[in-house]
Amino acid sequence: MRDQKVPQKTARITVNNNTRTSHAVSCSQVQWLLTADISAAPARVQVVLKLDSEKPKLESVNINNFGGFTGVSDSGAGNGTVVFARDTYTIRGEAQGSQVGDPSVSTTAPFKIEVGC
């Protein structure tokens, strides 16, 4: 399926094949770091990107209680890539974390985040 443009201040989040759309998006930029804070109650997702002259680079993704999963993808855990096209950042990867119902068991979850900042 082809990625579609996501309207400004909107995010489409998929974790473990569970997809939600949120209009509660706050984007901020300090120098070359872009942060997108996304609320999809009760879940919260934060994406930090380093904007580079060639292409954006993923610094981190923090997923908090999205469909029962809490995890992170950054240089020390998980993996991810980012593409910018049609005014939309598309971040794909895998996060390491746990299920809220059983936090003692480590697990991974595939994710895709599309955000218009």
C-alpha positions as CSV (number, residue, x, y, z in Angstrom):
1,M,0.0,0.0,0.0
2,R,1.3,3.4,-0.9
3,D,1.9,5.9,1.8
4,Q,-0.5,8.8,1.8
5,K,-0.1,12.4,2.9
6,V,-1.1,13.0,6.5
7,P,-2.7,16.4,7.2
8,Q,-0.7,18.8,9.3
9,K,-1.0,18.2,13.0
10,T,-2.3,14.7,12.4
11,A,-0.7,11.4,13.1
12,R,-1.5,7.8,12.0
13,I,0.1,5.3,14.4
14,T,0.3,1.5,13.9
15,V,1.8,-0.7,16.6
16,N,1.4,-4.5,16.4
17,N,-1.1,-4.0,13.5
18,N,-3.3,-1.8,15.7
19,T,-3.9,1.5,14.0
20,R,-5.2,4.8,15.4
21,T,-5.4,8.3,14.0
22,S,-4.7,11.3,16.3
23,H,-5.3,15.0,15.9
24,A,-3.6,15.7,19.2
25,V,-0.1,16.4,17.8
26,S,2.4,18.9,19.0
27,C,5.5,19.5,16.9
28,S,8.5,21.6,18.1
29,Q,12.0,22.1,16.7
30,V,15.1,23.2,18.5
31,Q,18.0,23.7,16.1
32,W,18.1,20.4,14.1
33,L,16.0,18.3,16.3
34,L,12.3,17.9,15.5
35,T,10.0,16.4,18.3
36,A,6.5,15.2,17.6
37,D,4.4,14.5,20.7
38,I,1.3,12.5,19.9
39,S,-1.6,11.7,22.2
40,A,-4.0,8.9,21.4
41,A,-5.5,8.5,24.9
42,P,-4.6,6.6,26.9
43,A,-1.5,6.1,24.7
44,R,1.3,8.6,24.1
45,V,4.0,8.5,21.4
46,Q,7.0,10.7,21.1
47,V,9.2,10.8,18.0
48,V,12.5,12.7,17.9
49,L,14.1,13.2,14.5
50,K,17.4,14.8,13.5
51,L,16.9,16.9,10.4
52,D,19.9,16.6,8.1
53,S,20.5,18.3,4.8
54,E,20.3,14.9,3.0
55,K,17.5,13.2,4.9
56,P,16.0,13.1,8.4
57,K,17.4,10.5,10.8
58,L,15.6,8.8,13.6
59,E,16.9,9.6,17.1
60,S,14.2,7.9,19.1
61,V,10.6,6.7,19.3
62,N,8.9,6.2,22.7
63,I,5.6,4.4,22.8
64,N,3.6,4.4,26.0
65,N,0.6,2.1,26.5
66,F,-0.4,1.9,22.8
67,G,-2.7,-1.1,22.6
68,G,-1.1,-2.3,25.8
69,F,2.5,-2.1,24.5
70,T,5.2,0.2,26.0
71,G,8.6,0.4,24.3
72,V,11.4,2.3,22.7
73,S,13.4,2.4,19.5
74,D,16.6,4.3,19.6
75,S,20.4,3.8,19.1
76,G,20.4,1.3,22.0
77,A,17.2,-0.6,21.5
78,G,15.0,-1.6,18.5
79,N,15.5,-0.1,15.1
80,G,13.8,2.3,12.8
81,T,14.0,4.4,9.6
82,V,12.4,7.6,8.5
83,V,11.3,9.0,5.1
84,F,10.0,12.5,4.4
85,A,7.6,12.8,1.4
86,R,4.5,14.8,0.7
87,D,4.8,16.9,3.9
88,T,4.7,13.7,6.0
89,Y,7.3,12.0,8.1
90,T,6.9,8.2,7.9
91,I,8.8,6.3,10.6
92,R,9.0,2.5,10.5
93,G,10.7,0.0,12.7
94,E,10.6,-2.3,15.7
95,A,10.5,-1.2,19.3
96,Q,11.7,-3.2,22.3
97,G,9.6,-3.1,25.4
98,S,6.8,-5.0,27.2
99,Q,3.1,-5.4,27.4
100,V,1.4,-3.4,30.2
101,G,-0.3,-6.5,31.5
102,D,3.0,-8.4,31.9
103,P,5.9,-5.9,32.2
104,S,8.3,-8.5,33.4
105,V,8.4,-10.2,29.9
106,S,10.4,-8.4,27.2
107,T,8.9,-8.3,23.8
108,T,9.2,-6.4,20.5
109,A,6.6,-4.7,18.4
110,P,6.6,-3.5,14.8
111,F,5.5,0.1,14.4
112,K,4.7,2.7,11.7
113,I,4.1,6.3,12.5
114,E,3.0,8.9,9.9
115,V,3.0,12.4,11.2
116,G,2.5,15.8,9.5
117,C,4.5,18.5,11.3
